[in-house]
């Protein structure tokens, strides 16, 4: 299962995220999302765990917990929505860049 973690302190790295969730079960992957231009954390990340029971326990116990002075949000990740590729789309009130 894929887990979303929001409101992460900017200093948290992939390995720290993995260690946090490893106390609940085996972590397949842990990734803090970074800005592609600056390389700085965007303040959120994703963790994948295979065991559904361990995943649900981690979500329940870590949601609302505090890391380095920040209260994090932890929940099941939703599938990424498909977005149209570049260009402009017509809207009722004009055009917008997609």
Beta strands, then each sheet from edge to edge (+ up, - down):
strand 1: 2-6
strand 2: 27-34
strand 3: 41-49
strand 4: 66-67
strand 5: 70-71
strand 6: 73-76
strand 7: 88-91
strand 8: 94-97
sheet 1: 2+ 3- 1+ 6-
sheet 2: 4+ 5-
sheet 3: 7+ 8-
end
